[in-house]
Amino acid sequence: MRRLFRKGERVRSKIDGKVMEVLKYLKSNLVEVKLFDQQSKEVRTDKVKENNLSKAA
């Protein structure tokens, strides 16, 4: 199981460009992330595949 990101690291989604924070790894390629939704002004958690993420600058 490869782990490209650590807990608490900021990552960027390759799909829509949103910046997220890594919460934990769920499966071998699935990551739980936390992101801020600007339209509804709330923090959301989501599950994203590790292949769709890159390190944020």
C-alpha positions as CSV (number, residue, x, y, z in Angstrom):
1,M,0.0,0.0,0.0
2,R,1.6,3.2,-1.1
3,R,1.0,6.4,0.8
4,L,1.8,9.6,-1.1
5,F,0.4,12.0,1.5
6,R,0.6,12.3,5.3
7,K,-2.2,13.2,7.7
8,G,-2.7,17.0,7.8
9,E,-1.1,17.6,4.5
10,R,-2.7,20.1,2.0
11,V,-3.5,18.5,-1.4
12,R,-5.1,19.8,-4.6
13,S,-7.7,17.9,-6.5
14,K,-6.7,17.2,-10.1
15,I,-10.4,17.1,-11.1
16,D,-11.7,20.5,-9.9
17,G,-8.6,22.2,-8.4
18,K,-10.0,22.5,-4.8
19,V,-7.5,22.5,-2.0
20,M,-8.2,19.9,0.7
21,E,-6.6,18.5,3.9
22,V,-5.9,14.8,4.3
23,L,-7.6,13.3,7.3
24,K,-6.8,9.6,7.0
25,Y,-6.4,6.7,4.6
26,L,-9.4,4.4,4.4
27,K,-8.3,1.7,1.9
28,S,-5.2,1.1,-0.2
29,N,-6.1,3.9,-2.7
30,L,-8.9,5.8,-0.9
31,V,-8.3,9.0,1.2
32,E,-10.7,10.8,3.4
33,V,-10.2,14.6,3.0
34,K,-11.6,17.8,4.5
35,L,-12.5,20.7,2.3
36,F,-14.2,24.1,2.7
37,D,-17.3,24.7,0.5
38,Q,-17.4,28.4,-0.4
39,Q,-21.0,28.5,-1.6
40,S,-22.6,27.0,1.5
41,K,-19.8,28.3,3.9
42,E,-19.2,24.9,5.6
43,V,-16.5,22.3,6.1
44,R,-17.2,19.0,4.4
45,T,-15.5,15.6,4.5
46,D,-15.2,13.5,1.3
47,K,-13.6,10.3,0.1
48,V,-11.3,10.7,-2.9
49,K,-9.0,8.3,-4.8
50,E,-5.4,9.0,-4.2
51,N,-4.7,9.1,-8.0
52,N,-6.9,12.2,-8.3
53,L,-4.8,14.3,-5.8
54,S,-1.5,16.2,-6.0
55,K,0.5,18.2,-3.5
56,A,-0.6,21.8,-3.1
57,A,1.8,24.6,-3.4
